[in-house]
Structures are given as C-alpha cells and as structure tokens.
Amino acid sequence: MQPILALSLTASLLLAGCSTSAPVSQPPANGDNLTDTCKATSQAEIAELFERWNQSLLTGDPSRVVANYAVDSVLLPTVSNMPRMTPEQKEDYFHHFLENQPSGKIDSRTIQLYCNTAVDVGLYTFTFAKTGAQVHARFTYTYKWDGQQWLITSHHSSAMPENKDH
C-alpha cells in the first residue's frame, strides 16, 4: 500500500470513530444498566424533577421526599455537615429540615442531558414558612433513569458564601 493512501485511510478511520453527535453512555461498572437505549428527555422534563422534589417537601413527610432518591444516592445537604448515604440517614435529615416548612425556588440553573442521566446545577432560595427565614444556596442534582422514573443519584447543596467577591 502506498504511504499516502495508508495515511489517508488511517486518518479516515480515526475521524469516523470521532464523528458522533449524540452523547455516549458507558454501561455502569457494576452491570446494572437497566435499559439498552437512552430515554428521550428534555430540559423541561428534568426541570420538572425539582418541582416534584419541592412538592414532596411541602407534604411535610420525610419518606415522600426520600422517595425521590435512588437507594444508593448521596445527599450533601445545605444545613448539615453530615453526608447522608442511606435512605434512613436521608429521612433523618429531612425530618429535621421539614420542621420549619421549607419551600424552594430556582433562581438560575443549567441543565445538561446525557444518556439516562441528567445534571441540574444552579442557585436556589429556600423560604421557611415557620420562621420567615431565607437561605440562598448553590445546588447540584444528578438524576438517573431507572427504567421507570428519574431518581436523584446525588444532591449537593451549600449555602452561598457571605462574601460574594471571593
């Protein structure tokens, strides 16, 4: 094979391997890939998941809130220093968090869509009906499609720093 033809063929093969326009998902290492195809979704559908979570807060029932989370999810909450790894730990956190009747409102967000996962990142404000207090916080929700519904796999929330210049 002539050198120029071999180089051209190699370049074509390399470029062909890179020419995908859709996000590619690798199967999970533990083999629990529940679907063989990517669930069609939209930013609006993922945005609605926060509303579902927020509505569960308004019930005052910690178990209703925890139902939004995958069993093996991680919660790094706004008003606690302890990571919540188990459903029982999450329920304990929400039992105390719900005492002041919180309600969240998204201030700004960016949603990224992937194959059977999505990330919702931004800023929100919690208003506590019982005390009238407000907390401005940053958030990251990571969602996974489990074959039937979207569940939170990780949720990080932290109060905004006092000094916004740093």
N, C-alpha and C positions, 0 to 999 in steps of 0.2 A: 504494500500500500504506500502511495506517495506521501511524504511528510505533510504537505499542505492539506491533503484530503483527510489524513488521520487527525490532524489538529482541528480541522473544521468539524469532523464527526464527533470528536471528544467535546468540543465546545457546545455543539447542538445537544448532546446528551445531558451535559451539565445544566444548560439553560432549561431544557424540558423538565428536569427534576425540580426546578425552582418556580415553575410557572403555574402556581395555584392561586386563585383569587379568594378562596374561602378559608377561614381559619381551620387548622388541622388539629384534631384532638388525639392525643395518645391514650390508649387504654390505661386505666389505673393499674399500678404495680400489683395490687392485691387481687386483680382479676374480677372485681365486682362491677364491671361495665354492664349496666342493666339494659342498655339499648345499643343496637348496632348502627343506628343512624342518629343524626343530630336532630333534636327537636327544633322545629321552626319557632322562633320567638321574635320579639320586638322590644325596643327600648320602653315602649308604653307598658307592655306586659311586665317587664322587670320593675318599672317604677311602681306599678300596682302592688308589688310584693311588699313594699314598705307600708303602703296603706293597709294591707292585710295585717301586717305586724302591729301597726299603730292601732287598728281597730281591736286587736286582741288585748292590747294594753288597757283600752277603755272598758273591757269587761271586768277588770279587777281580779281576774282569775289567772294565777301564775301558770297553771297547766295549759291554759289556752295559748299563752304566749310561747311557752316551751314547745308546743306542737308545731311551731314554725321552723324549728331547728332539727337538723339531722341528728341522729343519736350520737354520732362521733364528732359533732361540731365543737368549735371553740368559741367561747364568749369572753371578750376582754372588755368589761363593762365600764361605763362612764363614771359611776360613783362608788367603785370598789377597786381595791388594789389586787384582789384575788382573781386569777383566771378561773373561769367556770368551764370544766371539761365534761362533766356528766350531766344527764338530764336532772338529776337530783340537785346538783350544785346550781344549775341554772334556775331551777324552780325556787330554791332558797333565795337567790339574788332577787328574782322578780317579786317574791313575796314581800320583801322589804322595799323594793323600788316602787311597787304599786301602791304602797300605803299613802303616798302623797298625791295620788291620782294624776300621773303624768300623761301628757299628750305631746306628740312630736310633730314638727312642721319642717319640711325640707326647705332650706334657704338657697342652696345651689347643689348641683350634682353633675357627675359624669358617669354614664353607663357604658360598659364595654360588654359585648356579646361574643361568646365563643361556642364551641360545640358542647351542648349540655351543661354549660357553666356560664355564669354572668357575674359581673362585678359592678356594684353601685357604690360610688365614692363621692363624698361631698361634705357639706356643712348642714347641720340642723339645729333647731332650737326646741328644747323641752320646756313646757309650761306646766307647773304643778298646781292643779286646781285647789288643793287643800291649803297651800301656803302662799300661792301667788308668785312664788319664785320662778325664775327662768334660768336655764343653763344653755349656753351656746357651746356646741361641741362639733368635733370632726367625726366622720364615720366611714367605715368600710364594711359593706355586706358582700359576702361571696355566696352565690347560690349554685346549687347543683340540681339538675333534673333527675329524679329518681325513677323515672318511668311512668309516674302517675302525677307528680306535683313537684314544684320548685321548693326546695328546703334550704335554709341557711346552713352553710358549712363553716363559715367563720364570720364573726361580727366583732369589730373593734370600734370602740367609741371612746373619745377622750375630750375632756373639757378644753375649750380654747385657752391658749396661754394668755395671761394677764397683759403682757406687753406685746402688742401686735407688731412691733418694729423688729423683733428678733426672730 
